[in-house]
């Protein structure tokens, strides 16, 4: 690295990325035991939290879970095929649909939730309760700053197609190239 550059952000950004990889792997490993992925769990748990009749619009779901509408549509289709949700006409707007947790979906969330939360406790076991609170507050502050500029985070690039981007050559290479 160049000594004239402030590399202190690396200590935070790299650790956030590594911690995310470990927590994602730990969460997915546990949820996979129930035939779920984290993305599926997030939808089911969001619907369960709403209280009876456990329904939201697809737009409310994709905004709450910070996913694209296309990704949410695909995910909802697979969850519906599994019999965990159903789409129903919105009684307040016949042109819209609502996503509702089925009885099987409620039962699955209620069964998995204690296991999922115990797993999250294990993933955070290295931190004291005070350290968890402090970390949660710092992350809330960071996310608030990010979310003030945009509601939905940009694509992570994971699992999707990557678009090739042409990069400008470094200044020294550009000035040395023939015209």
Secondary structure as the mmCIF struct_conf table of DSSP 4:
data_model
#
loop_
_struct_conf.conf_type_id
_struct_conf.id
_struct_conf.beg_label_comp_id
_struct_conf.beg_label_asym_id
_struct_conf.beg_label_seq_id
_struct_conf.end_label_comp_id
_struct_conf.end_label_asym_id
_struct_conf.end_label_seq_id
TURN_TY1_P TURN_TY1_P1 UNK A 3 UNK A 4
BEND BEND1 UNK A 5 UNK A 5
HELX_RH_AL_P HELX_RH_AL_P1 UNK A 8 UNK A 32
TURN_TY1_P TURN_TY1_P2 UNK A 33 UNK A 35
HELX_RH_AL_P HELX_RH_AL_P2 UNK A 38 UNK A 49
TURN_TY1_P TURN_TY1_P3 UNK A 50 UNK A 50
TURN_TY1_P TURN_TY1_P4 UNK A 52 UNK A 53
STRN STRN1 UNK A 55 UNK A 56
HELX_RH_AL_P HELX_RH_AL_P3 UNK A 58 UNK A 64
TURN_TY1_P TURN_TY1_P5 UNK A 65 UNK A 66
HELX_RH_AL_P HELX_RH_AL_P4 UNK A 69 UNK A 81
TURN_TY1_P TURN_TY1_P6 UNK A 82 UNK A 83
BEND BEND2 UNK A 84 UNK A 84
STRN STRN2 UNK A 85 UNK A 90
TURN_TY1_P TURN_TY1_P7 UNK A 91 UNK A 92
STRN STRN3 UNK A 93 UNK A 101
HELX_RH_AL_P HELX_RH_AL_P5 UNK A 103 UNK A 123
TURN_TY1_P TURN_TY1_P8 UNK A 124 UNK A 126
BEND BEND3 UNK A 127 UNK A 127
HELX_RH_AL_P HELX_RH_AL_P6 UNK A 129 UNK A 149
BEND BEND4 UNK A 151 UNK A 152
HELX_LH_PP_P HELX_LH_PP_P1 UNK A 153 UNK A 155
TURN_TY1_P TURN_TY1_P9 UNK A 158 UNK A 159
BEND BEND5 UNK A 160 UNK A 160
HELX_LH_PP_P HELX_LH_PP_P2 UNK A 161 UNK A 164
HELX_LH_PP_P HELX_LH_PP_P3 UNK A 166 UNK A 170
HELX_RH_AL_P HELX_RH_AL_P7 UNK A 171 UNK A 176
BEND BEND6 UNK A 177 UNK A 177
#
